[in-house]
Amino acid sequence: MATIKVKQIKSRIGAPKNQKRTLDSMGLRKLNQVVELEDNASVRGQIQTVHHLVKILD
């Protein structure tokens, strides 16, 4: 299965609760942390929710 690497590039401080929960569910708990997730529709939706806080790596 294809995977996506996602890096948190901005702080969660001041973000709404739903965005903080989304970052937690993606496994992102620290700034500059990188996680590898499956490339599926649910993960793409999570990325869209917090697109301003994360970056997709190659």
N, C-alpha and C positions, 0 to 999 in steps of 0.2 A: 504494500500500500504506500502511496506517496505521502511525504511528510512536508511540513512547513516549519521553518525556524522563526520564532517570534521573539523579539527583544523589547523589553520595557525601556523606553527612552525618556519618559517624563514621570514625575512623582504623582502618586495617587492622592496626595494631600489636597483637600478641597474638592475632590471628585464626588459625585453622588454615590449613594450606597450601592445602586445596581451596577455601577461601573467598577467599584471596589470588589464586589462579589464576582463579577466577570473575570477580573484579573486573578482572583484567588482560584476560581475554577479552572483557569488556564495554567495554574501553577506558577504564576508570576507574583513573587512576594517582595522582591528587592529591585531597586533601580539597576539598570544595565544587566539584569538577569536574562539569560537566553534559555528558552525551552523548545523542544521539538514536539510538534503535535501532528496528528493525522490530518490530511487534507480532505475534509468533508464539509458538507453544508453547515453543520452546527458550529464547527470551529470558525468557518468563514463568517458566520453571523456574530460570533463572539468578537472576532477581530473588528468587524464593522462597528460594534458597540463602543469599542475603546480605541478606534483608529488613530485618535489624536495622542494617545499615550504609548502606543507601540509602533514597532517597525518590523516589516517582514524582511528577513535576510535571505540571501541567495543560497 
